[in-house]
Amino acid sequence: MEAITSKLWRHFKDMRDLGPAVITRLFRRPDWRGYSVARTRYGDFFIRRFDTDLLVLRQVFVSREYDLDRFPQGKIVRGAYNDMLHRHRTPLIIDAGANAGYTSRYFAQMYPQAQIFAVEPEAGNAALCRANVANLKQVNVVEAAIGSRPGHVSVEHTVGASWGTRTQRSESGVPIVTIDELRARIRDSELLIVKVDIEGFESDLFLNPTWIAETLTVIVEPHDWMLPGEGTSRALQRAMLREDCELLISGDNIIWIRHATEAILDEGGGKPKRKGRGVATCAHDV
């Protein structure tokens, strides 16, 4: 009886938070790919019925874990985005560990003129991600792992669910792309946001990360809690402690926003007006 009550309460909360039409997913047959459609007030999303997709959707659109506008520093991120466009530069967002594509969808709504790379190494996740961003020309799905240098990884599920995909360097397997490689694909681009949720492989990504100095916003979910004794956050800590950033917490994520001592925000639109050599702002993040 307790389990039934808990499920009914969860369905009620989903209808309240995502919209009443979300409940219709329970009465539809999955399509040939195994996807059901969750109709929400934020749009229609493909989900896998018996996976963690709905949990991720709640994190992104209900808990709004990637909503930088909730913080005072969000004005600087928003202002920098507008400033890039004003200077005819392309704001670039990298969603590393894109999973089902919900975070990329959210960033596309928040920063519609940005170019977004959704990087996902697990084939099933990457296929679902493509389905969820198919109508968004600014989102490019890259079926690869992300790391500090080129190479390959093996992919494994550690918790039996799609959001628990781990990668390890190997002689062959899924290719690795670097942030510098992705940035080179978009001419006249500037890194607005790098979001990282890669199940411990941040220990590799943050080795020698020259790109951090050029990034406005970095968001990372660390995984020491999941991998005790492996020191997966050591490289991350060393890299970010060298930066002049402010630190925020949002859900499971740490956000670093580069301190902008010389930027003056225009109260009308949050656009930074610089005196002399202004300093951009940087933040750090499934």
C-alpha contacts under 8 A as a table, 3 or more apart, distances in Angstrom:
res1	aa1	res2	aa2	distance
1	M	4	I	5.17
1	M	5	T	6.22
2	E	5	T	5.09
2	E	6	S	6.11
3	A	6	S	5.06
3	A	7	K	6.26
4	I	7	K	5.15
4	I	8	L	6.21
5	T	8	L	5.14
5	T	9	W	6.14
6	S	9	W	5.13
6	S	10	R	6.19
7	K	10	R	5.01
7	K	11	H	6.22
8	L	11	H	5.11
8	L	12	F	6.16
9	W	12	F	5.02
9	W	13	K	6.20
10	R	13	K	5.14
10	R	14	D	6.22
11	H	14	D	5.05
11	H	15	M	6.24
11	H	23	I	7.03
12	F	15	M	5.18
12	F	16	R	6.18
13	K	16	R	4.96
13	K	17	D	5.86
14	D	17	D	5.12
14	D	18	L	5.37
14	D	19	G	6.96
14	D	20	P	7.69
14	D	22	V	7.05
14	D	23	I	7.73
15	M	18	L	5.49
15	M	19	G	4.63
15	M	20	P	4.20
15	M	21	A	7.02
15	M	22	V	6.11
15	M	23	I	6.58
16	R	19	G	5.59
16	R	20	P	6.58
17	D	62	V	6.41
18	L	22	V	6.61
18	L	40	T	5.04
18	L	41	R	5.78
18	L	42	Y	7.30
18	L	62	V	7.25
19	G	22	V	5.94
19	G	39	R	7.76
19	G	40	T	5.23
19	G	41	R	5.39
20	P	23	I	6.26
20	P	40	T	7.61
21	A	24	T	5.70
21	A	38	A	7.82
21	A	39	R	5.57
21	A	40	T	6.31
22	V	25	R	6.06
22	V	38	A	5.18
22	V	39	R	4.78
22	V	40	T	5.45
23	I	26	L	5.96
23	I	27	F	7.94
23	I	38	A	7.73
24	T	27	F	5.51
24	T	28	R	6.83
24	T	38	A	7.51
24	T	39	R	7.65
25	R	28	R	5.40
25	R	36	S	6.18
25	R	37	V	5.83
25	R	38	A	5.51
25	R	39	R	7.49
28	R	36	S	6.91
29	R	36	S	6.95
30	P	33	R	7.36
30	P	34	G	4.93
30	P	35	Y	4.94
30	P	36	S	4.71
30	P	49	R	7.81
31	D	34	G	5.27
31	D	35	Y	5.47
31	D	36	S	6.63
32	W	35	Y	7.44
34	G	48	R	6.23
34	G	49	R	7.73
35	Y	46	F	5.78
35	Y	47	I	5.35
35	Y	48	R	4.94
35	Y	49	R	7.00
36	S	46	F	5.64
36	S	47	I	5.35
36	S	48	R	6.14
36	S	49	R	6.52
37	V	44	D	6.44
37	V	45	F	5.63
37	V	46	F	4.74
37	V	47	I	6.21
38	A	44	D	5.65
38	A	45	F	5.18
38	A	46	F	6.24
38	A	47	I	6.76
39	R	43	G	6.28
39	R	44	D	4.51
39	R	45	F	6.55
40	T	43	G	5.23
40	T	44	D	5.85
40	T	45	F	7.72
42	Y	61	F	7.61
45	F	132	N	6.10
46	F	128	L	7.15
46	F	131	A	7.10
46	F	132	N	6.08
47	I	53	D	5.65
47	I	54	L	6.79
47	I	100	A	7.88
47	I	128	L	7.75
48	R	51	D	5.63
48	R	52	T	7.82
48	R	53	D	6.33
49	R	53	D	7.91
51	D	54	L	7.65
51	D	161	A	6.17
51	D	162	S	6.76
52	T	55	L	5.29
52	T	56	V	6.48
52	T	161	A	6.49
52	T	162	S	6.54
52	T	163	W	6.62
53	D	56	V	5.20
53	D	57	L	6.21
53	D	100	A	6.85
53	D	162	S	7.91
54	L	57	L	4.90
54	L	58	R	6.22
55	L	58	R	5.20
55	L	59	Q	6.39
56	V	59	Q	5.02
56	V	60	V	6.26
56	V	102	Y	7.52
56	V	286	V	7.48
57	L	60	V	5.28
57	L	61	F	5.98
57	L	62	V	7.52
57	L	102	Y	6.29
58	R	61	F	5.48
58	R	62	V	4.85
58	R	63	S	6.25
59	Q	62	V	5.86
59	Q	63	S	4.87
59	Q	64	R	6.14
59	Q	65	E	6.15
60	V	63	S	6.06
60	V	64	R	4.85
60	V	65	E	5.67
60	V	66	Y	6.57
60	V	102	Y	6.89
60	V	103	T	6.21
60	V	106	Y	7.25
61	F	64	R	5.02
61	F	65	E	7.88
61	F	106	Y	7.39
63	S	251	G	7.87
64	R	67	D	5.29
65	E	250	S	5.43
65	E	251	G	5.68
65	E	252	D	7.97
65	E	253	N	7.57
66	Y	103	T	7.76
66	Y	250	S	7.39
66	Y	285	D	7.75
67	D	70	R	5.92
68	L	71	F	5.75
68	L	73	Q	7.45
68	L	74	G	4.82
68	L	77	V	7.67
69	D	72	P	7.16
69	D	73	Q	7.56
69	D	74	G	4.34
69	D	75	K	6.60
69	D	78	R	7.69
70	R	74	G	6.68
71	F	74	G	5.22
71	F	75	K	7.86
72	P	75	K	6.10
73	Q	76	I	5.39
73	Q	77	V	6.82
73	Q	257	I	7.23
74	G	77	V	5.04
74	G	78	R	6.05
75	K	78	R	5.04
75	K	79	G	5.84
75	K	265	L	7.70
75	K	270	G	5.30
75	K	271	K	7.94
76	I	79	G	4.89
76	I	80	A	5.98
76	I	265	L	7.20
76	I	270	G	6.56
76	I	271	K	7.42
76	I	272	P	6.93
76	I	281	T	6.43
77	V	80	A	5.12
77	V	81	Y	6.21
77	V	192	L	7.65
77	V	216	L	7.22
77	V	217	T	7.35
77	V	281	T	6.56
77	V	282	C	7.64
78	R	81	Y	5.13
78	R	82	N	6.38
78	R	270	G	6.43
78	R	271	K	7.28
79	G	82	N	5.15
79	G	83	D	6.06
79	G	265	L	7.38
79	G	269	G	7.12
79	G	270	G	4.60
79	G	271	K	3.82
79	G	272	P	5.44
80	A	83	D	4.83
80	A	84	M	6.12
80	A	192	L	7.83
80	A	271	K	6.56
80	A	272	P	6.54
80	A	280	A	7.10
80	A	281	T	7.53
81	Y	84	M	5.28
81	Y	85	L	6.52
81	Y	91	P	6.31
81	Y	111	Y	7.76
81	Y	192	L	6.93
82	N	85	L	5.21
82	N	86	H	6.15
82	N	271	K	6.31
83	D	86	H	4.91
83	D	87	R	6.24
83	D	271	K	6.32
83	D	272	P	7.09
84	M	87	R	5.17
84	M	88	H	6.26
84	M	89	R	4.94
84	M	90	T	6.48
84	M	91	P	6.28
84	M	190	E	7.52
85	L	88	H	4.91
85	L	89	R	5.44
85	L	90	T	6.45
85	L	91	P	7.27
86	H	89	R	7.46
88	H	188	D	7.93
89	R	188	D	5.31
89	R	189	S	5.46
89	R	190	E	6.76
90	T	113	Q	7.72
90	T	114	A	6.27
90	T	115	Q	6.96
90	T	186	I	7.78
90	T	187	R	7.71
90	T	188	D	6.04
90	T	189	S	4.34
90	T	190	E	6.14
91	P	113	Q	7.32
91	P	114	A	4.69
91	P	115	Q	6.33
91	P	189	S	5.82
91	P	190	E	5.29
91	P	191	L	6.12
91	P	192	L	5.53
92	L	114	A	5.58
92	L	115	Q	5.02
92	L	116	I	5.97
92	L	117	F	7.99
92	L	183	R	7.59
92	L	189	S	6.06
92	L	190	E	5.66
92	L	191	L	4.77
92	L	192	L	5.39
92	L	193	I	6.85
93	I	107	F	7.96
93	I	114	A	6.78
93	I	115	Q	6.19
93	I	116	I	4.71
93	I	117	F	6.42
93	I	191	L	6.28
93	I	192	L	5.70
93	I	193	I	4.74
93	I	194	V	5.82
93	I	195	K	7.81
94	I	116	I	5.73
94	I	117	F	4.89
94	I	118	A	6.34
94	I	119	V	7.41
94	I	179	I	7.98
94	I	193	I	6.35
94	I	194	V	4.80
94	I	195	K	6.12
95	D	98	A	5.43
95	D	103	T	7.30
95	D	104	S	6.39
95	D	116	I	7.15
95	D	117	F	5.97
95	D	118	A	4.84
95	D	119	V	6.01
95	D	194	V	6.32
95	D	195	K	5.03
95	D	196	V	6.56
96	A	117	F	7.94
96	A	118	A	6.35
96	A	119	V	4.92
96	A	120	E	6.72
96	A	146	I	6.72
96	A	194	V	7.37
96	A	195	K	5.81
96	A	196	V	4.83
96	A	197	D	6.22
96	A	198	I	6.77
96	A	286	V	7.81
97	G	118	A	7.46
97	G	119	V	5.77
97	G	120	E	5.12
97	G	121	P	7.59
97	G	145	A	7.91
97	G	196	V	6.27
97	G	197	D	5.09
97	G	198	I	5.08
97	G	286	V	5.78
98	A	101	G	5.32
98	A	102	Y	7.59
98	A	103	T	6.82
98	A	104	S	6.99
98	A	118	A	5.29
98	A	119	V	5.56
98	A	120	E	5.28
98	A	126	A	7.93
98	A	129	C	7.36
98	A	197	D	7.83
98	A	286	V	6.05
99	N	102	Y	7.72
99	N	120	E	6.09
99	N	125	N	5.20
99	N	126	A	6.76
99	N	129	C	6.56
99	N	162	S	7.38
99	N	163	W	6.64
99	N	286	V	6.55
100	A	125	N	5.45
100	A	126	A	6.91
100	A	128	L	5.40
100	A	129	C	4.35
100	A	132	N	7.16
101	G	104	S	5.25
101	G	105	R	6.25
101	G	118	A	7.02
101	G	128	L	7.34
101	G	129	C	4.31
101	G	130	R	7.37
101	G	132	N	6.03
101	G	133	V	6.68
102	Y	105	R	4.99
102	Y	106	Y	6.22
102	Y	129	C	7.71
102	Y	132	N	7.36
103	T	106	Y	4.93
103	T	107	F	6.17
103	T	286	V	7.12
104	S	107	F	5.12
104	S	108	A	6.06
104	S	116	I	6.97
104	S	117	F	7.99
104	S	118	A	6.39
104	S	133	V	7.75
104	S	139	V	7.14
105	R	108	A	5.07
105	R	109	Q	6.38
105	R	132	N	7.69
105	R	133	V	6.58
106	Y	109	Q	5.18
106	Y	110	M	6.29
107	F	110	M	5.00
107	F	111	Y	5.75
107	F	112	P	7.59
108	A	111	Y	5.28
108	A	112	P	4.91
108	A	113	Q	7.75
108	A	114	A	7.14
108	A	116	I	7.50
108	A	136	L	7.86
108	A	138	Q	7.48
108	A	139	V	7.53
109	Q	112	P	5.48
111	Y	114	A	5.60
112	P	138	Q	7.90
113	Q	138	Q	7.54
114	A	138	Q	6.85
115	Q	138	Q	4.92
115	Q	139	V	6.21
115	Q	140	N	7.89
116	I	138	Q	5.99
116	I	139	V	4.66
116	I	140	N	6.10
117	F	139	V	5.90
117	F	140	N	4.89
117	F	141	V	5.94
117	F	142	V	6.70
117	F	182	L	7.64
118	A	139	V	6.78
118	A	140	N	5.96
118	A	141	V	4.68
118	A	142	V	5.92
119	V	141	V	6.05
119	V	142	V	4.74
119	V	143	E	5.99
119	V	144	A	6.06
119	V	145	A	6.69
119	V	146	I	7.09
120	E	123	A	7.83
120	E	125	N	6.93
120	E	126	A	5.60
120	E	141	V	7.56
120	E	142	V	6.36
120	E	143	E	5.13
120	E	144	A	5.53
120	E	145	A	6.13
121	P	125	N	7.83
121	P	126	A	6.95
121	P	143	E	5.19
121	P	144	A	4.28
121	P	145	A	4.75
121	P	155	V	7.33
121	P	174	V	6.60
122	E	125	N	5.46
122	E	126	A	6.07
122	E	143	E	7.33
122	E	144	A	7.79
122	E	155	V	6.70
122	E	165	T	7.07
123	A	126	A	5.05
123	A	127	A	6.16
123	A	143	E	7.13
124	G	127	A	5.22
124	G	128	L	6.38
125	N	128	L	5.18
125	N	129	C	6.01
125	N	162	S	6.86
126	A	129	C	4.90
126	A	130	R	6.19
126	A	141	V	7.30
126	A	142	V	7.87
126	A	143	E	6.02
127	A	130	R	5.19
127	A	131	A	6.47
128	L	131	A	5.08
128	L	132	N	6.28
129	C	132	N	5.11
129	C	133	V	6.30
129	C	141	V	7.30
130	R	133	V	5.35
130	R	134	A	5.63
130	R	141	V	6.37
131	A	134	A	5.25
132	N	135	N	7.87
133	V	136	L	5.28
133	V	139	V	6.64
134	A	137	K	7.55
136	L	139	V	5.68
137	K	140	N	7.48
144	A	174	V	5.91
144	A	175	P	5.34
144	A	176	I	5.56
144	A	177	V	6.49
145	A	152	H	7.88
145	A	153	V	7.11
145	A	167	T	7.48
145	A	174	V	6.84
145	A	175	P	6.31
145	A	176	I	4.65
145	A	177	V	6.24
146	I	176	I	5.25
146	I	177	V	4.98
146	I	178	T	5.61
146	I	179	I	7.34
146	I	205	L	6.80
147	G	150	P	7.08
147	G	176	I	6.08
147	G	177	V	6.28
147	G	178	T	5.41
147	G	179	I	7.73
147	G	201	F	7.57
147	G	202	E	7.73
147	G	204	D	5.76
147	G	205	L	4.22
147	G	206	F	7.84
148	S	178	T	5.88
148	S	179	I	7.88
148	S	204	D	5.83
148	S	205	L	4.43
148	S	206	F	6.53
148	S	207	L	6.01
148	S	208	N	7.14
148	S	209	P	6.94
149	R	176	I	7.37
149	R	177	V	7.27
149	R	178	T	5.96
150	P	175	P	7.44
150	P	176	I	5.20
150	P	177	V	5.83
150	P	178	T	6.58
151	G	169	R	7.37
151	G	170	S	7.77
151	G	171	E	7.65
151	G	172	S	7.88
151	G	175	P	5.92
151	G	176	I	5.25
151	G	177	V	7.88
152	H	169	R	5.78
152	H	170	S	5.57
152	H	171	E	6.25
152	H	172	S	5.32
152	H	173	G	5.48
152	H	174	V	5.27
152	H	175	P	4.37
152	H	176	I	5.29
153	V	167	T	5.76
153	V	168	Q	5.04
153	V	169	R	4.20
153	V	170	S	4.88
153	V	171	E	7.48
153	V	172	S	6.64
153	V	173	G	5.49
153	V	174	V	5.25
153	V	175	P	6.45
153	V	176	I	6.92
154	S	167	T	5.55
154	S	168	Q	5.37
154	S	169	R	6.36
154	S	170	S	5.94
154	S	172	S	7.40
154	S	173	G	5.51
154	S	174	V	6.37
155	V	165	T	6.74
155	V	166	R	5.78
155	V	167	T	4.72
155	V	168	Q	6.83
155	V	174	V	7.56
156	E	165	T	5.66
156	E	166	R	5.32
156	E	167	T	6.45
157	H	160	G	5.52
157	H	161	A	6.67
157	H	162	S	7.18
157	H	164	G	5.65
157	H	165	T	4.58
157	H	166	R	6.12
158	T	161	A	7.80
158	T	164	G	5.75
158	T	165	T	6.43
158	T	166	R	6.75
159	V	164	G	5.45
159	V	165	T	7.90
160	G	164	G	6.91
161	A	164	G	5.52
161	A	165	T	7.47
162	S	165	T	5.98
163	W	286	V	7.63
164	G	199	E	6.76
165	T	198	I	7.81
165	T	199	E	6.71
166	R	198	I	7.03
166	R	199	E	5.51
166	R	200	G	7.18
166	R	201	F	7.37
167	T	198	I	7.94
167	T	199	E	7.75
167	T	201	F	6.50
168	Q	201	F	7.36
170	S	173	G	7.00
172	S	175	P	7.82
177	V	181	E	6.50
177	V	182	L	7.22
178	T	181	E	5.17
178	T	182	L	6.46
179	I	182	L	5.13
179	I	183	R	6.13
179	I	211	W	7.17
180	D	183	R	5.13
180	D	184	A	6.22
180	D	211	W	6.89
181	E	184	A	5.20
181	E	185	R	6.77
182	L	185	R	5.37
182	L	186	I	7.45
183	R	186	I	5.76
183	R	187	R	7.94
183	R	189	S	6.93
183	R	190	E	7.88
183	R	191	L	7.71
184	A	187	R	6.67
186	I	189	S	5.82
190	E	214	E	7.55
190	E	215	T	7.45
191	L	194	V	7.23
191	L	214	E	6.59
191	L	215	T	4.82
191	L	216	L	6.21
191	L	217	T	7.78
192	L	215	T	5.98
192	L	216	L	4.89
192	L	217	T	5.71
192	L	282	C	7.75
193	I	215	T	6.73
193	I	216	L	6.11
193	I	217	T	4.33
193	I	218	V	5.61
193	I	219	I	7.50
193	I	282	C	7.82
193	I	283	A	7.05
193	I	284	H	7.67
194	V	215	T	7.32
194	V	217	T	6.12
194	V	218	V	4.73
194	V	219	I	6.22
194	V	284	H	6.90
194	V	285	D	7.08
195	K	218	V	5.78
195	K	219	I	4.55
195	K	220	V	5.93
195	K	284	H	6.76
195	K	285	D	4.68
195	K	286	V	7.98
196	V	202	E	7.57
196	V	218	V	7.74
196	V	219	I	6.00
196	V	220	V	4.66
196	V	221	E	6.44
196	V	285	D	5.66
196	V	286	V	7.04
197	D	202	E	7.94
197	D	220	V	6.00
197	D	221	E	5.23
197	D	222	P	7.50
197	D	285	D	7.54
197	D	286	V	4.69
198	I	201	F	5.52
198	I	202	E	6.38
198	I	221	E	7.95
198	I	286	V	7.52
199	E	202	E	7.46
199	E	222	P	7.74
199	E	223	H	6.20
200	G	203	S	6.22
200	G	222	P	7.04
200	G	223	H	5.41
200	G	224	D	7.59
200	G	227	L	7.47
200	G	232	T	5.50
200	G	233	S	7.77
201	F	204	D	5.44
201	F	205	L	6.56
201	F	232	T	7.16
202	E	205	L	4.80
202	E	206	F	5.92
202	E	222	P	7.69
202	E	232	T	6.52
202	E	233	S	6.91
202	E	235	A	7.72
202	E	236	L	6.91
203	S	206	F	6.02
203	S	207	L	7.00
203	S	231	G	7.59
203	S	232	T	4.65
203	S	233	S	5.95
203	S	234	R	6.85
203	S	235	A	5.65
203	S	236	L	6.80
204	D	207	L	5.58
204	D	235	A	7.63
205	L	209	P	7.19
206	F	209	P	5.24
206	F	235	A	5.38
206	F	236	L	5.34
206	F	239	A	6.66
207	L	235	A	5.77
207	L	236	L	7.77
207	L	239	A	7.79
208	N	239	A	7.65
209	P	212	I	5.94
209	P	239	A	7.15
210	T	213	A	6.34
210	T	214	E	7.88
211	W	214	E	5.41
211	W	215	T	6.42
212	I	215	T	5.07
212	I	218	V	7.94
213	A	243	E	7.58
215	T	218	V	7.01
215	T	281	T	7.99
215	T	282	C	5.74
215	T	283	A	7.87
216	L	257	I	6.99
216	L	258	R	6.66
216	L	280	A	6.32
216	L	281	T	4.85
216	L	282	C	3.24
216	L	283	A	5.84
217	T	255	I	7.59
217	T	256	W	6.60
217	T	257	I	5.77
217	T	258	R	7.41
217	T	281	T	6.87
217	T	282	C	3.82
217	T	283	A	3.03
217	T	284	H	5.24
217	T	285	D	7.94
218	V	255	I	6.11
218	V	256	W	5.78
218	V	257	I	7.21
218	V	282	C	6.30
218	V	283	A	4.10
218	V	284	H	2.51
218	V	285	D	5.17
219	I	253	N	6.46
219	I	254	I	5.86
219	I	255	I	4.63
219	I	256	W	6.64
219	I	283	A	6.07
219	I	284	H	2.94
219	I	285	D	1.36
220	V	253	N	5.38
220	V	254	I	5.39
220	V	255	I	6.59
220	V	284	H	5.56
220	V	285	D	3.14
221	E	252	D	5.78
221	E	253	N	4.41
221	E	254	I	6.23
221	E	285	D	5.91
221	E	286	V	7.56
222	P	225	W	7.87
222	P	232	T	7.65
222	P	233	S	6.31
222	P	252	D	7.87
222	P	253	N	7.18
222	P	254	I	7.67
223	H	226	M	5.24
223	H	227	L	6.25
223	H	232	T	6.64
223	H	233	S	7.17
224	D	227	L	5.03
224	D	228	P	5.44
224	D	229	G	7.67
224	D	230	E	7.36
224	D	231	G	6.55
224	D	232	T	5.94
224	D	233	S	6.46
225	W	228	P	5.93
227	L	230	E	5.83
227	L	231	G	7.74
227	L	232	T	7.39
228	P	231	G	7.15
231	G	234	R	5.53
232	T	235	A	7.32
232	T	236	L	7.96
233	S	236	L	5.04
233	S	237	Q	6.02
234	R	237	Q	5.18
234	R	238	R	6.22
235	A	238	R	5.16
235	A	239	A	6.07
236	L	239	A	5.21
236	L	240	M	6.14
237	Q	240	M	5.37
237	Q	241	L	5.94
238	R	241	L	5.48
238	R	242	R	6.86
239	A	242	R	5.84
239	A	243	E	7.36
240	M	243	E	5.28
240	M	245	C	7.94
240	M	256	W	7.98
241	L	244	D	7.80
243	E	258	R	7.26
244	D	258	R	5.66
244	D	259	H	5.63
245	C	256	W	5.68
245	C	257	I	4.98
245	C	258	R	3.74
245	C	259	H	4.80
245	C	281	T	7.80
245	C	282	C	6.75
245	C	283	A	7.48
246	E	256	W	5.48
246	E	257	I	4.94
246	E	258	R	5.95
246	E	259	H	5.98
246	E	283	A	7.78
247	L	254	I	7.04
247	L	255	I	5.66
247	L	256	W	4.58
247	L	257	I	6.34
247	L	283	A	7.82
248	L	254	I	5.91
248	L	255	I	4.84
248	L	256	W	6.24
248	L	257	I	7.81
249	I	252	D	7.52
249	I	253	N	5.90
249	I	254	I	4.85
249	I	255	I	5.98
250	S	253	N	5.18
250	S	254	I	6.43
250	S	255	I	7.24
253	N	285	D	5.30
254	I	284	H	6.11
254	I	285	D	5.39
255	I	283	A	5.17
255	I	284	H	3.75
255	I	285	D	4.95
256	W	282	C	6.21
256	W	283	A	3.75
256	W	284	H	4.03
256	W	285	D	7.53
257	I	281	T	5.58
257	I	282	C	3.94
257	I	283	A	3.36
257	I	284	H	6.51
258	R	280	A	6.83
258	R	281	T	4.11
258	R	282	C	3.79
258	R	283	A	6.10
259	H	279	V	7.62
259	H	280	A	7.61
259	H	281	T	5.76
259	H	282	C	7.31
260	A	263	A	5.47
260	A	278	G	7.35
260	A	279	V	5.14
260	A	280	A	5.72
260	A	281	T	5.44
261	T	278	G	7.72
261	T	279	V	6.81
262	E	274	R	6.38
262	E	275	K	6.44
262	E	277	R	7.50
262	E	278	G	5.05
262	E	279	V	6.13
263	A	272	P	5.56
263	A	273	K	5.95
263	A	274	R	5.09
263	A	275	K	7.13
263	A	278	G	5.57
263	A	279	V	6.51
263	A	280	A	7.49
264	I	272	P	5.37
264	I	273	K	5.22
264	I	274	R	6.28
264	I	275	K	7.99
265	L	270	G	5.21
265	L	271	K	5.60
265	L	272	P	4.54
265	L	273	K	6.19
266	D	269	G	5.90
266	D	270	G	4.94
266	D	271	K	5.26
266	D	272	P	6.17
266	D	273	K	6.90
267	E	270	G	5.57
267	E	271	K	7.89
268	G	271	K	7.97
274	R	277	R	6.69
274	R	278	G	4.88
275	K	278	G	6.11
